């Protein structure tokens, strides 16, 4: 998979792309991420990527012409038709709430494009003509789309074949089915008198499986009954 991120602060992505799952996905050749700096690609003589909002008001707005020019210089095609070729995802708090099913769907594409706003956001014509879909991390406001793009990318990358050490963990984790994952424990078996449940050290795999299923059901019922 190849992912393109168009943004104004590419340095924010340096560490997430180098470390952990994203770094591993790139080392394994499962993922290539190209970060495009909108200031560098801007046709403006001063390399500006944003401007003040028409009608007044605080802050700066990312320019549609700058974003379109950057996309066209990378893809050598009309920026308004790219969304028909692959997902062009605008990160915005006004978008559809991101979830595991969207991550799975995005993971099925060969190419992904992420458009990141900053300050007051993006010119409305970006949403109307360049983006194919709008994704939000949740009902809160980040300062820019870079961290949101990194979060979505990490959720997608860990679903790519061969990226996780053990693909089995994808089958059992929260949101892979209707239930949250069961509680996990590791050493020490006794921490300040708080012991791990006896069943987990019993060696009886049938009982362990049944206990885990019941725990997953109970915690889903209490924490996320909407999933059941
Ligand atoms: N003025 C905008 C509004 O009220 O909807 C918010 C702009 S926000 C400060 C700047 C940028 O951060 C957005 O263009 C978007 O790319 C990103 N962003 C902020 N919150 C986000 C969220 N919850 N999910 C995804 N992206 C977000």
Boltz pocket constraint, residues with backbone or C-beta under 6 A from the ligand:
constraints:
  - pocket:
      binder: B
      contacts: [[A, 91], [A, 92], [A, 93], [A, 94], [A, 115], [A, 116], [A, 117], [A, 118], [A, 119], [A, 120], [A, 121], [A, 122], [A, 135], [A, 136], [A, 137], [A, 138], [A, 139], [A, 140], [A, 141], [A, 142], [A, 143], [A, 144], [A, 145], [A, 146], [A, 148]]
      max_distance: 6.0
